[in-house]
């Protein structure tokens, strides 16, 4: 075989060895995640923009909260010297947490509208990402809205409950801060209450992430969905926290304070940020499901998208290198037909069409007869190689 030239390699790609395809298949979740990103950068960008459109109301509320809080910090003299030239407040104790609580309550009035719109992007985005992790063919826009149709309700209920819990948690933290500032109540109990509240918020966040991937992958009642997500969140705390932070690293760098890094972070978030978050968490969730759930679910497939050299049907994979039984009908070569093929003239009539149909019918009967002659021989053979040997023997006999 002649070696490809420079232009041929550019157009057709580099030459591949026989073991190339097998050697480049991902064999673990880390390789699968990188392979999905590497081969679907355009689709992930499109998915990110599509998801971002429906998350704009929620992002707008977060931006407004930041702007208003900055305005309060500049307007009210929280850190100013209460000297002669400054206006006097009867008591500044607890003013900051009180303003923060009022601001949060104002934002939460509109948060549920943003959640209802954002649930569209999240339900469609996680569905498309699940298919990408499964290495299935994906049409981003059509699969996105298919995912919305199938999963919107469960995602909406999950996010609404999450929003209510976060609202109550933030309110309790602000109230505890107000009591600490005004020296009401036992200080250490209030601090413990705040720490516990933050821990509950972190746990609920992990549960919601698992509920999203569980709800898209399995048909569960809402009660079982909460139960399973709680077990997975509690049982894998260190790895859950690591992968949640790893998935959100593009958003974390926005708060590092350096303008250059913030600009890079914003660009990455606009191009791939949300889709990368969904990729990391979906890929990690499937590792968890393979390890703890799929063995107990009838018909569930393990290690989707991952190549295993010793895979079995129980793992949900059938390797292409295995010899499969040949079950197709044996077809007669077109050059061996005894019937002469009728050719239509340039100006043909109805009789010509009928004659052509008769020819085709004769060819079908000849093909069926040929298949019947080989039926007995084919029943004795199992693989394609055996059939080839049988064909050679038939040729030599003739």
C-alpha positions as CSV (number, residue, x, y, z in Angstrom):
1,X,0.0,0.0,0.0
2,X,1.5,3.3,-1.1
3,X,2.1,5.9,1.6
4,X,-0.3,8.9,1.6
5,X,1.0,12.2,0.3
6,X,0.9,15.5,2.2
7,X,-2.4,16.7,0.7
8,X,-4.0,13.3,1.0
9,X,-3.2,13.3,4.7
10,X,-4.7,16.7,5.1
11,X,-7.9,15.8,3.3
12,X,-8.4,12.2,4.4
13,X,-6.6,12.3,7.7
14,X,-3.5,10.4,8.8
15,X,-3.0,6.7,8.1
16,X,-4.5,4.4,10.7
17,X,-3.1,1.1,11.8
18,X,-5.4,-1.9,12.4
19,X,-5.4,-1.3,16.1
20,X,-5.9,2.4,15.9
21,X,-9.7,2.4,16.6
22,X,-9.3,0.1,19.6
23,X,-6.4,2.0,21.0
24,X,-8.1,5.4,20.9
25,X,-11.4,4.2,22.6
26,X,-11.8,5.6,26.2
27,X,-11.3,2.9,28.8
28,X,-12.3,4.9,31.9
29,X,-14.4,7.8,32.9
30,X,-11.6,10.4,32.7
31,X,-10.8,9.4,29.2
32,X,-14.4,9.4,28.2
33,X,-15.0,12.9,29.6
34,X,-12.0,14.2,27.6
35,X,-13.0,12.3,24.5
36,X,-16.6,13.7,24.6
37,X,-15.2,17.3,24.9
38,X,-12.5,16.8,22.3
39,X,-14.9,15.3,19.7
40,X,-17.9,17.5,20.4
41,X,-16.6,21.0,21.1
42,X,-18.9,22.5,18.6
43,X,-22.0,20.7,19.9
44,X,-21.1,21.6,23.5
45,X,-20.7,25.3,22.5
46,X,-24.2,25.2,20.9
47,X,-25.6,23.4,23.9
48,X,-24.0,26.0,26.2
49,X,-25.6,28.9,24.3
50,X,-28.9,27.2,24.2
51,X,-28.9,26.5,27.9
52,X,-27.6,30.0,28.7
53,X,-30.6,31.6,26.9
54,X,-33.0,30.0,29.4
55,X,-30.8,30.8,32.4
56,X,-30.6,34.5,31.6
57,X,-33.4,35.5,34.0
58,X,-31.7,33.7,36.9
59,X,-28.3,35.3,36.0
60,X,-30.0,38.7,35.8
61,X,-31.4,38.3,39.3
62,X,-27.9,37.3,40.7
63,X,-26.4,40.3,39.0
64,X,-29.1,42.6,40.4
65,X,-28.5,41.2,43.9
66,X,-24.8,41.9,43.5
67,X,-25.4,45.4,42.3
68,X,-27.8,46.3,45.1
69,X,-25.6,44.8,47.8
70,X,-22.7,46.8,46.5
71,X,-24.9,49.9,46.5
72,X,-25.9,49.3,50.1
73,X,-22.3,48.8,51.1
74,X,-21.4,52.2,49.5
75,X,-24.4,54.1,50.8
76,X,-24.7,52.9,54.4
77,X,-21.8,53.7,56.8
78,X,-21.1,50.1,57.9
79,X,-17.3,50.7,58.2
80,X,-17.3,54.5,58.5
81,X,-16.0,56.5,61.4
82,X,-19.2,57.8,63.3
83,X,-17.7,61.2,63.8
84,X,-19.2,64.7,63.8
85,X,-19.5,65.1,60.1
86,X,-21.5,61.8,59.5
87,X,-25.2,61.4,59.9
88,X,-26.2,59.7,63.1
89,X,-28.2,56.4,63.3
90,X,-30.0,55.5,66.5
91,X,-28.4,52.1,66.4
92,X,-26.3,50.5,63.6
93,X,-26.3,47.0,65.2
94,X,-27.8,44.4,62.9
95,X,-28.3,46.8,60.1
96,X,-26.2,44.9,57.5
97,X,-27.9,41.4,58.1
98,X,-31.3,43.2,58.1
99,X,-30.7,44.8,54.8
100,X,-29.3,41.6,53.4
101,X,-32.4,39.7,54.5
102,X,-34.7,42.3,53.0
103,X,-32.7,42.2,49.7
104,X,-32.9,38.4,49.6
105,X,-36.7,38.5,50.2
106,X,-37.1,40.9,47.3
107,X,-35.0,38.8,45.0
108,X,-36.8,35.6,45.9
109,X,-40.1,37.2,44.8
110,X,-39.0,36.8,41.2
111,X,-36.7,33.8,41.7
112,X,-39.5,31.3,41.1
113,X,-40.2,32.8,37.7
114,X,-36.5,32.5,36.8
115,X,-36.5,28.9,38.1
116,X,-39.5,28.0,35.9
117,X,-37.7,29.4,32.8
118,X,-34.3,28.0,33.8
119,X,-35.8,24.5,34.3
120,X,-36.2,24.4,30.5
121,X,-32.5,24.9,29.9
122,X,-31.4,22.5,32.6
123,X,-33.8,19.6,31.6
124,X,-32.8,19.9,28.0
125,X,-29.1,20.4,28.7
126,X,-28.7,17.4,31.0
127,X,-30.6,15.2,28.6
128,X,-28.3,16.1,25.7
129,X,-25.2,15.7,27.8
130,X,-26.4,12.2,28.9
131,X,-26.6,11.2,25.3
132,X,-23.2,12.6,24.6
133,X,-21.7,10.6,27.5
134,X,-23.5,7.5,26.2
135,X,-21.7,8.3,22.9
136,X,-24.9,8.3,21.0
137,X,-25.6,10.4,17.9
138,X,-26.9,13.8,19.0
139,X,-28.7,16.6,17.2
140,X,-28.4,19.3,19.8
141,X,-31.5,21.4,19.1
142,X,-34.0,18.5,18.5
143,X,-32.6,16.4,21.4
144,X,-32.6,19.5,23.7
145,X,-36.3,20.0,23.3
146,X,-37.0,16.3,23.4
147,X,-35.3,16.3,26.8
148,X,-37.4,19.3,27.9
149,X,-40.6,17.4,26.9
150,X,-39.5,14.3,28.8
151,X,-37.9,15.8,32.0
152,X,-39.2,19.3,32.5
153,X,-41.8,18.5,35.2
154,X,-39.4,16.6,37.4
155,X,-36.7,19.2,37.0
156,X,-39.1,22.0,37.7
157,X,-40.4,20.4,41.0
158,X,-36.8,19.7,42.0
159,X,-35.6,23.2,41.5
160,X,-38.7,24.8,43.1
161,X,-38.1,22.8,46.3
162,X,-34.4,23.7,46.1
163,X,-35.4,27.4,45.8
164,X,-37.7,27.2,48.8
165,X,-35.0,25.5,51.0
166,X,-32.4,28.1,50.0
167,X,-34.7,30.9,50.7
168,X,-35.5,29.6,54.2
169,X,-31.8,28.9,54.8
170,X,-30.6,32.3,53.8
171,X,-33.4,33.9,56.0
172,X,-32.3,31.8,59.0
173,X,-28.7,32.8,58.6
174,X,-29.6,36.5,58.3
175,X,-31.8,36.3,61.4
176,X,-29.0,34.6,63.4
177,X,-26.6,37.4,62.3
178,X,-29.0,40.0,63.4
179,X,-29.3,38.3,66.9
180,X,-25.6,38.1,67.2
181,X,-25.1,41.8,66.3
182,X,-27.7,42.9,68.8
183,X,-26.4,40.4,71.5
184,X,-29.7,38.5,71.8
185,X,-29.5,34.8,72.5
186,X,-26.6,32.5,73.2
187,X,-23.8,33.4,70.8
188,X,-22.3,30.0,70.4
189,X,-25.7,28.4,69.7
190,X,-26.3,31.0,67.0
191,X,-22.9,30.3,65.4
192,X,-23.6,26.5,65.5
193,X,-27.0,27.1,63.9
194,X,-25.4,29.1,61.0
195,X,-22.8,26.4,60.5
196,X,-25.4,23.7,60.4
197,X,-27.5,25.7,58.0
198,X,-24.5,26.1,55.6
199,X,-24.0,22.3,55.8
200,X,-27.7,21.7,55.0
201,X,-27.4,24.0,52.0
202,X,-24.3,22.1,50.7
203,X,-26.1,18.7,51.2
204,X,-29.2,19.9,49.5
205,X,-27.2,21.2,46.5
206,X,-25.5,17.8,46.1
207,X,-28.9,16.1,46.4
208,X,-30.4,18.3,43.7
209,X,-27.5,17.6,41.3
210,X,-28.0,13.8,41.8
211,X,-31.8,14.3,41.4
212,X,-31.3,15.9,38.0
213,X,-29.2,13.0,36.7
214,X,-31.2,10.3,38.4
215,X,-34.5,11.7,37.1
216,X,-33.2,11.8,33.5
217,X,-31.7,8.3,33.6
218,X,-34.3,6.3,35.6
219,X,-38.0,6.2,36.0
220,X,-38.5,6.8,39.8
221,X,-41.2,8.1,42.0
222,X,-40.4,11.5,43.5
223,X,-40.1,9.8,47.0
224,X,-37.5,7.3,45.7
225,X,-35.8,10.1,43.8
226,X,-35.2,12.0,47.0
227,X,-34.3,8.9,49.0
228,X,-31.7,7.7,46.5
229,X,-30.1,11.2,46.0
230,X,-29.9,11.6,49.8
231,X,-28.1,8.2,50.2
232,X,-25.7,9.0,47.3
233,X,-25.0,12.5,48.7
234,X,-24.3,11.3,52.2
235,X,-22.4,8.1,51.3
236,X,-19.9,9.8,48.9
237,X,-19.3,13.2,50.6
238,X,-15.6,13.7,49.7
239,X,-15.9,12.7,46.1
240,X,-19.2,14.5,45.7
241,X,-17.6,17.8,46.9
242,X,-14.5,17.3,44.8
243,X,-16.4,16.7,41.5
244,X,-19.0,19.5,42.3
245,X,-16.2,22.0,42.7
246,X,-14.3,20.5,39.7
247,X,-17.4,20.9,37.6
248,X,-17.9,24.5,38.7
249,X,-14.2,25.6,38.5
250,X,-15.0,27.9,35.5
251,X,-17.4,29.8,37.7
252,X,-15.1,29.8,40.7
253,X,-12.3,31.7,38.8
254,X,-14.7,34.6,38.3
255,X,-14.4,35.4,42.0
256,X,-10.6,35.3,42.2
257,X,-10.4,39.1,41.9
258,X,-7.8,39.4,39.1
259,X,-9.4,41.2,36.1
260,X,-7.5,39.3,33.4
261,X,-8.5,35.9,34.9
262,X,-12.1,37.2,35.3
263,X,-12.2,38.1,31.6
264,X,-10.9,34.6,30.7
265,X,-13.4,33.0,33.0
266,X,-16.3,35.0,31.5
267,X,-15.3,34.0,28.0
268,X,-15.0,30.3,29.0
269,X,-18.4,30.4,30.7
270,X,-20.0,31.9,27.6
271,X,-18.5,29.3,25.3
272,X,-18.5,26.1,27.3
273,X,-19.1,26.9,31.0
274,X,-22.5,25.4,31.6
275,X,-22.0,22.5,29.2
276,X,-18.6,21.6,30.9
277,X,-20.4,21.6,34.2
278,X,-23.0,19.2,32.9
279,X,-20.4,17.0,31.3
280,X,-18.3,16.6,34.5
281,X,-21.3,16.0,36.7
282,X,-23.1,13.7,34.3
283,X,-19.9,11.6,33.7
284,X,-19.3,11.4,37.4
285,X,-22.9,10.5,38.1
286,X,-22.7,7.6,35.6
287,X,-19.6,6.3,37.5
288,X,-21.7,6.3,40.7
289,X,-24.6,4.6,38.9
290,X,-22.4,1.9,37.5
291,X,-20.9,1.2,40.9
292,X,-24.0,1.3,43.1
293,X,-27.2,1.2,41.0
294,X,-27.0,-0.5,37.6
295,X,-26.3,-4.0,38.9
296,X,-29.6,-3.8,40.8
297,X,-31.7,-2.4,37.9
298,X,-33.0,-5.0,35.4
299,X,-31.9,-4.2,31.9
300,X,-29.6,-1.3,32.9
301,X,-26.4,-1.1,30.9
302,X,-23.0,-0.5,32.6
303,X,-20.0,1.4,31.2
304,X,-21.8,3.1,28.4
305,X,-19.3,4.7,26.1
306,X,-16.3,2.9,27.7
307,X,-14.3,0.2,25.9
308,X,-13.7,-2.9,28.0
309,X,-11.4,-5.6,26.6
310,X,-13.2,-8.3,28.7
311,X,-16.7,-6.9,28.4
312,X,-19.7,-9.3,28.5
313,X,-23.3,-8.9,27.6
314,X,-24.0,-8.4,31.3
315,X,-21.9,-5.2,31.1
316,X,-24.2,-4.0,28.4
317,X,-21.5,-4.2,25.7
318,X,-21.1,-6.6,22.8
319,X,-17.6,-6.2,21.2
320,X,-17.2,-6.0,17.5
321,X,-14.2,-8.3,17.6
322,X,-16.3,-11.3,18.8
323,X,-17.4,-13.8,16.2
324,X,-21.1,-13.6,15.9
325,X,-23.4,-16.2,14.3
326,X,-24.2,-15.5,10.7
327,X,-28.0,-15.3,10.4
328,X,-28.4,-13.4,7.1
329,X,-29.9,-14.8,4.0
330,X,-27.4,-16.1,1.5
331,X,-27.7,-13.9,-1.6
332,X,-26.8,-15.0,-5.1
333,X,-24.2,-12.9,-7.0
334,X,-25.8,-10.7,-9.6
335,X,-23.5,-12.0,-12.3
336,X,-24.8,-15.6,-11.8
337,X,-28.4,-15.0,-12.6
338,X,-29.8,-17.3,-15.4
339,X,-32.4,-14.6,-16.3
340,X,-31.5,-12.0,-18.8
341,X,-32.3,-8.5,-17.5
342,X,-34.7,-6.7,-19.7
343,X,-33.7,-3.1,-20.6
344,X,-36.4,-0.5,-21.2
345,X,-36.2,1.3,-24.5
346,X,-36.0,5.1,-24.7
347,X,-39.7,5.3,-25.6
348,X,-41.3,2.6,-23.6
349,X,-44.9,1.5,-23.3
350,X,-47.0,-0.3,-20.7
351,X,-46.1,-3.7,-22.2
352,X,-42.4,-2.9,-21.7
353,X,-43.0,-2.1,-18.0
354,X,-44.9,-5.4,-17.6
355,X,-42.0,-7.3,-19.2
356,X,-39.5,-5.6,-16.9
357,X,-41.6,-6.5,-13.9
358,X,-41.7,-10.2,-15.1
359,X,-37.9,-10.1,-15.3
360,X,-37.6,-8.8,-11.8
361,X,-40.0,-11.4,-10.5
362,X,-38.0,-14.2,-12.2
363,X,-34.8,-12.8,-10.6
364,X,-36.5,-12.9,-7.2
365,X,-37.6,-16.5,-7.7
366,X,-34.1,-17.5,-8.9
367,X,-32.6,-15.8,-5.8
368,X,-35.0,-17.6,-3.4
369,X,-34.2,-20.9,-5.1
370,X,-30.4,-20.2,-4.7
371,X,-30.9,-19.4,-1.0
372,X,-32.8,-22.6,-0.4
373,X,-30.0,-24.7,-2.0
374,X,-27.6,-23.2,0.5
375,X,-29.9,-23.3,3.5
376,X,-28.7,-26.7,4.6
377,X,-25.0,-25.8,4.3
378,X,-25.6,-22.5,6.0
379,X,-27.3,-24.2,9.0
380,X,-24.1,-26.2,9.6
381,X,-21.9,-23.1,9.7
382,X,-21.7,-20.5,12.5
383,X,-19.3,-17.8,11.4
384,X,-18.6,-15.7,8.3
385,X,-15.3,-17.5,7.9
386,X,-17.1,-20.9,7.8
387,X,-19.4,-19.7,5.1
388,X,-16.5,-18.5,3.0
389,X,-14.9,-21.9,3.2
390,X,-18.2,-23.5,2.3
391,X,-18.5,-21.2,-0.7
392,X,-15.0,-22.1,-1.9
393,X,-15.8,-25.8,-1.7
394,X,-19.0,-25.3,-3.8
395,X,-16.9,-23.4,-6.4
396,X,-14.3,-26.2,-6.5
397,X,-17.1,-28.8,-6.9
398,X,-18.5,-27.0,-9.9
